[in-house]
Every structure is written in C-alpha cells, then in structure tokens.
Amino acid sequence: MYLLMIVLHREEFLEDVLAVLVELGVTDATVIDSESMGAVLAYKVPIFAGLRFDLKGGRRYSKTIFALVEDKEIGDQVVHLLKETDVDLEIPGTGMVITIKVESALGTPSELTLE
C-alpha cells in the first residue's frame, strides 16, 4: 500500500487532477487547502515579514490531495495522464506528486457516491 500525495499549486487544475484519479480507480481521496511555508512565515510570523518581497510570482495557496493506493506506479500514471490534458506538473510552480510506502493503515475508507 502507498500514500499518494499531490500538491497542486495551480488550483485551476484541480478538476483535471480529480478526473484523472477517478479514471485510475482512485475514489477515496482527501483534498485539503494548504499554504506554502514561505507564505506562512511571511504573513503570519512577524520576524519573517521581509520575506513578502521574496514571494513575488509564487503561489501562496495550494490544494493537497491524499489517497491510499495499491499500485506504486500510480504517481507516474497520474503525471502521464495529466500531460495528455495539457497539465504538466514538470513546469515549475504547477505541482508535484509524491508516493510513499505505507506500512499500515487503520480504519475503513469511505465510499464515493456520485449523484
């Protein structure tokens, strides 16, 4: 079992990413709003307020998607299918995919119901 994490800096691609995940059979994922460490330091920790000038052009917010998957290669499949829809995660500032081996996971996943 693996933990698939997708950090999507370009939130306008969220629907494309979710569509690819469903196409690959990933129906139990969690999507959270996230914020870059640089943005947190620059805007919420006064001692680092000078960093605001270094964030020019950077994205402050992102979406992070977590899913447990069985296939180690699913990250590569996500990247490949997204490229087919003109979403290239290799372009700096777009996002990244991480796959981590999971030793154990407890609990029962919820079922996706599309109505």
DSSP file (Angstrom, degrees, kcal/mol; ACC not computed):
  #  RESIDUE AA STRUCTURE BP1 BP2  ACC     N-H-->O    O-->H-N    N-H-->O    O-->H-N    TCO  KAPPA ALPHA  PHI   PSI    X-CA   Y-CA   Z-CA
    1    1 A M              0   0    0      0, 0.0   101,-2.6     0, 0.0     2,-0.3   0.000 360.0 360.0 360.0 145.8    0.0    0.0    0.0
    2    2 A Y  E     -AB  69 101A   0     67,-3.2    67,-2.9    99,-0.2     2,-0.7  -0.948 360.0-128.7-134.1 151.0    1.2    3.5   -0.8
    3    3 A L  E     -AB  68 100A   0     97,-3.3    97,-2.2    -2,-0.3     2,-0.6  -0.908  23.2-157.7 -98.9 118.5    0.3    7.1    0.1
    4    4 A L  E     -AB  67  99A   0     63,-3.4    63,-1.8    -2,-0.7     2,-0.5  -0.861  12.1-175.5 -95.6 123.9   -0.2    9.2   -3.0
    5    5 A M  E     -AB  66  98A   0     93,-3.2    93,-3.1    -2,-0.6     2,-0.5  -0.983   7.4-172.9-121.9 131.0    0.2   12.9   -2.3
    6    6 A I  E     -AB  65  97A   0     59,-2.3    59,-2.7    -2,-0.5     2,-0.7  -0.981   6.3-164.7-123.2 118.6   -0.4   15.5   -4.9
    7    7 A V  E     -AB  64  96A   0     89,-2.4    89,-2.1    -2,-0.5     2,-0.7  -0.915  11.8-166.5-102.6 112.8    0.5   19.1   -4.0
    8    8 A L  E     +AB  63  95A   0     55,-3.5    55,-2.2    -2,-0.7    87,-0.3  -0.867  17.7 176.3-108.8 105.9   -1.2   21.3   -6.6
    9    9 A H  S    S+     0   0    0     85,-1.5     2,-1.1    -2,-0.7    86,-0.2   0.777  75.7  64.9 -78.2 -26.9    0.0   24.9   -6.7
   10   10 A R    >   -     0   0    0     84,-1.7     3,-2.3     1,-0.2    -1,-0.2  -0.774  68.6-173.2 -98.3  90.2   -2.2   25.7   -9.7
   11   11 A E  G >  S+     0   0    0     -2,-1.1     3,-1.9     1,-0.3     4,-0.3   0.695  74.7  75.3 -61.5 -20.7   -5.7   25.3   -8.2
   12   12 A E  G 3  S+     0   0    0      1,-0.3    -1,-0.3     2,-0.1     3,-0.2   0.656  91.5  58.0 -66.9 -12.4   -7.3   25.8  -11.6
   13   13 A F  G <> S+     0   0    0     -3,-2.3     4,-2.3     1,-0.2    -1,-0.3   0.336  74.1 103.0 -95.9   6.5   -6.2   22.2  -12.4
   14   14 A L  H <> S+     0   0    0     -3,-1.9     4,-2.7     1,-0.2     5,-0.2   0.910  79.6  49.7 -58.4 -45.9   -8.0   20.6   -9.5
   15   15 A E  H  > S+     0   0    0     -4,-0.3     4,-2.4    -3,-0.2    -1,-0.2   0.898 110.6  51.0 -61.2 -39.9  -10.8   19.2  -11.6
   16   16 A D  H  > S+     0   0    0     -4,-0.2     4,-2.1     2,-0.2    -1,-0.2   0.918 111.3  47.8 -62.6 -43.6   -8.4   17.7  -14.1
   17   17 A V  H  X S+     0   0    0     -4,-2.3     4,-2.3     1,-0.2    -2,-0.2   0.929 112.6  47.9 -64.4 -45.6   -6.4   16.0  -11.3
   18   18 A L  H  X S+     0   0    0     -4,-2.7     4,-2.4     1,-0.2    -1,-0.2   0.885 110.0  52.9 -64.5 -37.8   -9.6   14.6   -9.7
   19   19 A A  H  X S+     0   0    0     -4,-2.4     4,-2.3    -5,-0.2    -1,-0.2   0.906 109.4  49.3 -63.1 -41.0  -10.8   13.4  -13.1
   20   20 A V  H  X S+     0   0    0     -4,-2.1     4,-1.8     2,-0.2    -2,-0.2   0.912 109.6  51.9 -64.5 -42.4   -7.5   11.5  -13.7
   21   21 A L  H  <>S+     0   0    0     -4,-2.3     5,-2.9     1,-0.2     4,-0.2   0.927 110.8  47.0 -61.1 -44.8   -7.7   10.0  -10.2
   22   22 A V  H ><5S+     0   0    0     -4,-2.4     3,-1.6     1,-0.2    -1,-0.2   0.909 109.2  55.0 -62.9 -41.1  -11.2    8.7  -10.8
   23   23 A E  H 3<5S+     0   0    0     -4,-2.3    -1,-0.2     1,-0.3    -2,-0.2   0.843 108.2  49.5 -59.0 -33.8  -10.1    7.4  -14.2
   24   24 A L  T 3<5S-     0   0    0     -4,-1.8    -1,-0.3     2,-0.1    -2,-0.2   0.401 125.1-103.8 -87.4   2.7   -7.3    5.4  -12.4
   25   25 A G  T < 5S+     0   0    0     -3,-1.6     2,-1.0     1,-0.2    -3,-0.2   0.568  75.8 139.0  89.1   8.8   -9.8    4.0   -9.9
   26   26 A V      < +     0   0    0     -5,-2.9    -1,-0.2    -6,-0.2    -2,-0.1  -0.777  10.8 151.6 -88.8 105.6   -8.9    6.2   -7.0
   27   27 A T        +     0   0    0     -2,-1.0     2,-0.5     1,-0.2    -1,-0.2   0.428  55.1  66.2-116.2  -1.9  -12.2    7.1   -5.5
   28   28 A D        +     0   0    0     40,-0.2    40,-0.6    83,-0.1     2,-0.3  -0.787  66.9 135.0-123.8  88.4  -11.3    7.7   -1.8
   29   29 A A  E     -C   67   0A   0     -2,-0.5     2,-0.5    38,-0.2    38,-0.2  -0.889  44.9-134.5-129.5 160.0   -9.1   10.7   -1.6
   30   30 A T  E     -C   66   0A   0     36,-2.8    36,-2.6    -2,-0.3     2,-0.5  -0.968  14.1-161.3-117.5 131.6   -8.9   13.7    0.7
   31   31 A V  E     +C   65   0A   0     -2,-0.5     2,-0.3    34,-0.2    34,-0.2  -0.955  14.9 178.0-113.9 124.8   -8.5   17.2   -0.7
   32   32 A I  E     -C   64   0A   0     32,-2.8    32,-2.7    -2,-0.5     2,-0.4  -0.923  32.0-115.8-125.5 152.6   -7.3   19.9    1.7
   33   33 A D  E     -C   63   0A   0     -2,-0.3     2,-0.3    30,-0.2    30,-0.2  -0.689  42.0-177.1 -79.2 136.6   -6.5   23.6    1.3
   34   34 A S  E     -C   62   0A   0     28,-2.9    28,-2.5    -2,-0.4     2,-0.4  -0.897  18.2-148.1-135.9 164.8   -2.8   24.2    2.0
   35   35 A E  E     -C   61   0A   0     -2,-0.3    26,-0.2    26,-0.2    25,-0.1  -0.989  27.8-106.9-135.9 141.2   -0.5   27.1    2.3
   36   36 A S     >  -     0   0    0     24,-2.3     4,-2.1    -2,-0.4     5,-0.2  -0.319  24.1-124.4 -68.1 150.1    3.2   27.4    1.5
   37   37 A M  H  > S+     0   0    0      1,-0.2     4,-2.8     2,-0.2     5,-0.2   0.889 112.2  56.1 -60.3 -40.2    5.7   27.6    4.3
   38   38 A G  H  > S+     0   0    0      1,-0.2     4,-2.7     2,-0.2    -1,-0.2   0.897 107.5  48.5 -59.4 -41.0    7.1   30.8    2.8
   39   39 A A  H  > S+     0   0    0      2,-0.2     4,-2.6     1,-0.2     5,-0.3   0.904 110.7  50.3 -67.2 -41.1    3.7   32.4    2.9
   40   40 A V  H  X>S+     0   0    0     -4,-2.1     4,-2.4     2,-0.2     5,-0.6   0.942 114.6  44.4 -61.9 -46.7    3.0   31.4    6.5
   41   41 A L  H  X5S+     0   0    0     -4,-2.8     4,-1.1     1,-0.2     7,-0.4   0.929 116.6  46.0 -62.5 -44.7    6.4   32.8    7.5
   42   42 A A  H  <5S+     0   0    0     -4,-2.7    10,-0.3    -5,-0.2    -2,-0.2   0.858 126.1  26.5 -68.9 -36.3    5.9   36.0    5.5
   43   43 A Y  H  <5S+     0   0    0     -4,-2.6    -2,-0.2    -5,-0.2    -1,-0.2   0.641 130.6  31.4-105.6 -16.3    2.4   36.8    6.5
   44   44 A K  H  <5S+     0   0    0     -4,-2.4    -3,-0.2    -5,-0.3    -2,-0.1   0.547 107.4  62.8-122.2 -10.4    1.9   35.2    9.9
   45   45 A V    ><< -     0   0    0     -4,-1.1     3,-2.3    -5,-0.6    -1,-0.2  -0.915  68.3-156.1-119.3 103.6    5.3   35.3   11.7
   46   46 A P  G >  S+     0   0    0      0, 0.0     3,-1.9     0, 0.0     4,-0.2   0.791  88.0  62.8 -52.4 -36.3    6.3   38.9   12.1
   47   47 A I  G 3  S+     0   0    0      1,-0.3     3,-0.3     2,-0.1    -5,-0.1   0.757 108.2  44.4 -63.4 -22.1   10.0   38.3   12.3
   48   48 A F  G X  S+     0   0    0     -3,-2.3     3,-2.6    -7,-0.4    -1,-0.3   0.209  74.9 117.0-104.5  14.6    9.9   37.0    8.7
   49   49 A A  G X   +     0   0    0     -3,-1.9     3,-1.7     1,-0.3     4,-0.2   0.769  64.9  70.1 -56.4 -26.8    7.7   39.7    7.3
   50   50 A G  G >  S+     0   0    0     -3,-0.3     3,-1.2     1,-0.3     4,-0.3   0.685  80.5  76.8 -64.5 -16.9   10.5   40.8    5.0
   51   51 A L  G X> S+     0   0    0     -3,-2.6     3,-1.5     1,-0.2     4,-0.7   0.681  70.6  84.6 -67.5 -16.6   10.0   37.5    3.0
   52   52 A R  G X4 S+     0   0    0     -3,-1.7     3,-0.8     1,-0.3    -1,-0.2   0.846  86.6  55.1 -55.1 -32.6    7.0   39.0    1.3
   53   53 A F  G X4 S+     0   0    0     -3,-1.2     3,-0.7     1,-0.2    -1,-0.3   0.779 103.8  54.2 -72.2 -24.9    9.3   40.6   -1.2
   54   54 A D  G <4 S+     0   0    0     -3,-1.5    -1,-0.2    -4,-0.3    -2,-0.2   0.546  95.8  68.7 -83.9  -7.9   10.8   37.2   -2.0
   55   55 A L  G X<  +     0   0    0     -3,-0.8     3,-2.1    -4,-0.7    -1,-0.2   0.333  65.1 140.2 -93.7   6.9    7.3   35.6   -2.7
   56   56 A K  T <  S+     0   0    0     -3,-0.7     3,-0.1     1,-0.3    -3,-0.0  -0.269  79.9   2.9 -54.1 128.2    6.8   37.7   -5.9
   57   57 A G  T 3  S+     0   0    0      1,-0.3    -1,-0.3     0, 0.0     2,-0.1   0.239 105.3 120.0  80.0 -15.3    5.1   35.4   -8.5
   58   58 A G    <   -     0   0    0     -3,-2.1     2,-0.5     1,-0.1    -1,-0.3  -0.399  68.0-113.7 -78.0 160.1    4.9   32.5   -6.1
   59   59 A R        -     0   0    0      1,-0.2   -23,-0.2    -3,-0.1   -20,-0.2  -0.819  20.0-165.2 -98.1 132.0    1.7   31.0   -5.2
   60   60 A R  S    S+     0   0    0     -2,-0.5   -24,-2.3   -25,-0.1     2,-0.3   0.887  71.1  41.8 -81.8 -41.0    0.6   31.3   -1.6
   61   61 A Y  E     + C   0  35A   0    -26,-0.2     2,-0.3   -52,-0.1   -26,-0.2  -0.734  61.6 166.1-111.5 156.3   -2.2   28.7   -1.6
   62   62 A S  E     - C   0  34A   0    -28,-2.5   -28,-2.9    -2,-0.3     2,-0.4  -0.922  33.2-112.0-151.7 175.6   -2.5   25.2   -3.0
   63   63 A K  E     -AC   8  33A   0    -55,-2.2   -55,-3.5    -2,-0.3     2,-0.5  -0.957  24.2-158.8-114.3 137.2   -4.6   22.1   -2.8
   64   64 A T  E     -AC   7  32A   0    -32,-2.7   -32,-2.8    -2,-0.4     2,-0.5  -0.980   5.3-162.6-119.6 128.6   -3.1   18.9   -1.3
   65   65 A I  E     -AC   6  31A   0    -59,-2.7   -59,-2.3    -2,-0.5     2,-0.4  -0.933   4.2-170.1-114.7 129.3   -4.7   15.5   -2.2
   66   66 A F  E     +AC   5  30A   0    -36,-2.6   -36,-2.8    -2,-0.5     2,-0.3  -0.953  12.9 161.4-118.1 137.1   -4.0   12.4   -0.2
   67   67 A A  E     -AC   4  29A   0    -63,-1.8   -63,-3.4    -2,-0.4     2,-0.5  -0.970  34.9-130.6-153.2 140.3   -5.1    8.9   -1.2
   68   68 A L  E     +A    3   0A   0    -40,-0.6     2,-0.3    -2,-0.3   -65,-0.2  -0.803  37.1 176.6 -87.3 130.3   -4.1    5.3   -0.3
   69   69 A V  E     -A    2   0A   0    -67,-2.9   -67,-3.2    -2,-0.5   -43,-0.0  -0.912  34.9-144.1-133.7 158.7   -3.4    3.3   -3.4
   70   70 A E  S    S+     0   0    0     -2,-0.3     2,-0.5   -69,-0.2    -1,-0.1   0.738  80.2  77.4 -91.9 -26.9   -2.2   -0.2   -4.1
   71   71 A D    >   -     0   0    0      1,-0.1     3,-1.4   -69,-0.1     4,-0.2  -0.766  61.2-158.0 -96.5 121.5    0.0    0.5   -7.1
   72   72 A K  T >  S+     0   0    0     -2,-0.5     3,-0.6     1,-0.3     4,-0.2   0.795  93.3  57.4 -62.6 -29.3    3.4    2.1   -6.7
   73   73 A E  T 3> S+     0   0    0      1,-0.2     4,-1.9     2,-0.1     3,-0.4   0.397  74.1 100.1 -85.2   2.8    3.4    3.4  -10.2
   74   74 A I  H <> S+     0   0    0     -3,-1.4     4,-2.6     1,-0.2    -1,-0.2   0.836  76.5  58.8 -63.8 -31.7    0.2    5.4   -9.9
   75   75 A G  H <> S+     0   0    0     -3,-0.6     4,-2.3    -4,-0.2    -1,-0.2   0.926 106.9  47.1 -60.2 -44.6    2.1    8.6   -9.4
   76   76 A D  H  > S+     0   0    0     -3,-0.4     4,-2.5    -4,-0.2    -1,-0.2   0.887 111.5  51.9 -63.1 -38.9    3.7    8.1  -12.8
   77   77 A Q  H  X S+     0   0    0     -4,-1.9     4,-2.7     2,-0.2     5,-0.2   0.894 108.3  51.2 -65.3 -39.9    0.3    7.3  -14.3
   78   78 A V  H  X S+     0   0    0     -4,-2.6     4,-2.4     2,-0.2     5,-0.2   0.948 111.4  47.2 -60.7 -49.0   -1.2   10.5  -12.9
   79   79 A V  H  X S+     0   0    0     -4,-2.3     4,-1.9     1,-0.2    -2,-0.2   0.915 113.5  48.8 -59.9 -44.1    1.6   12.6  -14.4
   80   80 A H  H  X S+     0   0    0     -4,-2.5     4,-1.3     1,-0.2    -2,-0.2   0.935 113.3  45.3 -63.0 -48.1    1.3   10.9  -17.8
   81   81 A L  H  X S+     0   0    0     -4,-2.7     4,-0.6     1,-0.2    -1,-0.2   0.854 110.7  54.0 -67.6 -33.6   -2.5   11.3  -18.0
   82   82 A L  H ><>S+     0   0    0     -4,-2.4     5,-2.7    -5,-0.2     3,-1.1   0.893 103.3  56.4 -66.5 -37.7   -2.3   14.9  -16.8
   83   83 A K  H ><5S+     0   0    0     -4,-1.9     3,-1.7     1,-0.3    -1,-0.2   0.868 100.7  59.0 -60.0 -35.0    0.1   15.7  -19.6
   84   84 A E  H 3<5S+     0   0    0     -4,-1.3    -1,-0.3     1,-0.3    -2,-0.2   0.739 106.8  47.4 -66.0 -21.3   -2.5   14.4  -22.1
   85   85 A T  T <<5S-     0   0    0     -3,-1.1    -1,-0.3    -4,-0.6    -2,-0.2   0.104 125.7-102.7-104.2  20.6   -4.8   17.1  -20.8
   86   86 A D  T < 5S+     0   0    0     -3,-1.7     2,-0.6     1,-0.2    -3,-0.2   0.769  83.5 128.6  64.3  29.9   -2.2   19.8  -21.0
   87   87 A V      < -     0   0    0     -5,-2.7     2,-0.8    -8,-0.1    -2,-0.2  -0.940  37.4-172.9-112.2 106.3   -1.4   19.8  -17.3
   88   88 A D    >   -     0   0    0     -2,-0.6     3,-1.6     1,-0.1     6,-0.1  -0.863  14.6-171.9-107.4 104.6    2.3   19.5  -17.0
   89   89 A L  T 3  S+     0   0    0     -2,-0.8     6,-0.6     1,-0.3     5,-0.2   0.596  81.7  71.7 -70.7  -9.8    3.5   19.0  -13.4
   90   90 A E  T 3  S+     0   0    0    -11,-0.1    -1,-0.3     4,-0.1     6,-0.0   0.584  73.8  97.1 -81.9  -9.7    7.1   19.4  -14.5
   91   91 A I  S X  S-     0   0    0     -3,-1.6     3,-1.8     1,-0.1     4,-0.4  -0.700  92.6-104.5 -77.4 124.2    6.6   23.1  -15.2
   92   92 A P  T 3  S+     0   0    0      0, 0.0    -1,-0.1     0, 0.0    -2,-0.1  -0.178 103.5  22.4 -52.5 136.5    7.9   24.9  -12.1
   93   93 A G  T 3  S+     0   0    0     -4,-0.1     3,-0.1     2,-0.1    -3,-0.1   0.429  98.4  95.8  88.4  -0.1    5.1   26.2   -9.8
   94   94 A T  S <  S-     0   0    0     -3,-1.8   -84,-1.7     1,-0.3   -85,-1.5   0.928  88.9 -90.7 -87.5 -51.7    2.4   23.7  -11.1
   95   95 A G  E     -B    8   0A   0     -6,-0.6    -1,-0.3    -4,-0.4     2,-0.3  -0.966  30.4-116.2 163.4-175.8    2.6   21.0   -8.5
   96   96 A M  E     -B    7   0A   0    -89,-2.1   -89,-2.4    -2,-0.3     2,-0.4  -0.990   9.3-138.3-152.1 157.7    4.2   17.7   -7.6
   97   97 A V  E     -B    6   0A   0     -2,-0.3     2,-0.4   -91,-0.2   -91,-0.2  -0.968  19.1-173.7-120.2 133.1    3.3   14.0   -7.0
   98   98 A I  E     -B    5   0A   0    -93,-3.1   -93,-3.2    -2,-0.4     2,-0.5  -0.988   7.0-165.8-128.4 135.9    4.8   12.0   -4.1
   99   99 A T  E     -B    4   0A   0     -2,-0.4     2,-0.4   -95,-0.2   -95,-0.2  -0.990  10.7-177.0-123.1 126.2    4.4    8.3   -3.5
  100  100 A I  E     -B    3   0A   0    -97,-2.2   -97,-3.3    -2,-0.5     2,-0.2  -0.973  29.6-115.5-126.0 134.6    5.3    6.9   -0.1
  101  101 A K  E     -B    2   0A   0     -2,-0.4     2,-0.5   -99,-0.2   -99,-0.2  -0.486  29.4-150.4 -66.8 133.2    5.3    3.3    1.1
  102  102 A V        -     0   0    0   -101,-2.6     3,-0.1    -2,-0.2    -1,-0.0  -0.931  12.7-166.2-110.3 126.3    2.8    2.8    3.9
  103  103 A E  S    S-     0   0    0     -2,-0.5     2,-0.3     1,-0.3    -1,-0.1   0.855  73.8  -5.1 -78.5 -37.0    3.4    0.1    6.5
  104  104 A S        -     0   0    0      2,-0.0     2,-0.4  -103,-0.0    -1,-0.3  -0.990  53.0-169.0-157.5 151.0   -0.1    0.1    8.0
  105  105 A A        -     0   0    0     -2,-0.3     2,-0.3    -3,-0.1    -3,-0.0  -0.982  14.1-157.8-141.7 129.1   -3.3    2.0    7.7
  106  106 A L        +     0   0    0     -2,-0.4     2,-0.1     2,-0.1    -2,-0.0  -0.816  49.5  41.9-110.4 148.3   -6.2    1.6   10.2
  107  107 A G  S    S-     0   0    0     -2,-0.3    -2,-0.1     2,-0.0     0, 0.0  -0.404  83.5 -76.7 108.4 173.1   -9.8    2.3    9.6
  108  108 A T        -     0   0    0     -2,-0.1    -2,-0.1     0, 0.0     2,-0.0  -0.946  41.7-125.8-114.5 126.5  -12.3    1.8    6.8
  109  109 A P        -     0   0    0      0, 0.0     2,-0.1     0, 0.0    -2,-0.0  -0.336  27.2-114.6 -68.5 152.1  -12.2    4.1    3.8
  110  110 A S        -     0   0    0      1,-0.1     2,-0.4    -2,-0.0   -83,-0.1  -0.457  27.7-116.1 -81.0 160.4  -15.4    5.9    2.8
  111  111 A E        -     0   0    0     -2,-0.1     2,-0.5   -83,-0.0   -83,-0.1  -0.795  21.6-125.5 -97.9 139.4  -17.2    5.1   -0.5
  112  112 A L        -     0   0    0     -2,-0.4     2,-0.6     2,-0.0   -84,-0.1  -0.720  24.7-168.2 -82.7 125.8  -17.5    7.7   -3.2
  113  113 A T        -     0   0    0     -2,-0.5     2,-0.7     2,-0.0    -2,-0.0  -0.961   5.9-159.6-118.8 117.4  -21.1    8.2   -4.3
  114  114 A L              0   0    0     -2,-0.6    -2,-0.0     1,-0.1     0, 0.0  -0.848 360.0 360.0 -96.4 115.2  -21.6   10.2   -7.4
  115  115 A E              0   0    0     -2,-0.7    -1,-0.1     0, 0.0    -2,-0.0   0.393 360.0 360.0-110.3 360.0  -25.2   11.5   -7.5
